[in-house]
Amino acid sequence: MSDEELSQMVSDAIAQSGAAGMQDMGKVMGILKPKVQGRADMGQVSQMVKSQL
C-alpha cells in the first residue's frame, strides 16, 4: 500500500469519525484497522493518524 493511498484512507477515516484531536485517535484507528490490517504497518498508520490530527 502506497503512502499516498494510506494518507487518503486516514483522511477519510478522520472525516468519517468526526475526529477533532488526539483524544479521538481511537475512533480513527477503529475505522482504519479492519481496512489496512495485513496491508500496511500499523505503526506507520498510527504515525500518519497522529500527524493528521
C-alpha positions, 0 to 999 in steps of 0.5 A, a space after each residue: 500500500 502506497 503512502 499516498 493511498 494510506 494518507 487518503 484512507 486516514 483522511 477519510 477515516 478522520 472525516 468519517 469519525 468526526 475526529 477533532 484531536 488526539 483524544 479521538 485517535 481511537 475512533 480513527 484507528 477503529 475505522 482504519 484497522 479492519 481496512 489496512 490490517 495485513 496491508 500496511 504497518 500499523 505503526 506507520 498508520 498510527 504515525 500518519 493518524 497522529 500527524 493528521 490530527 
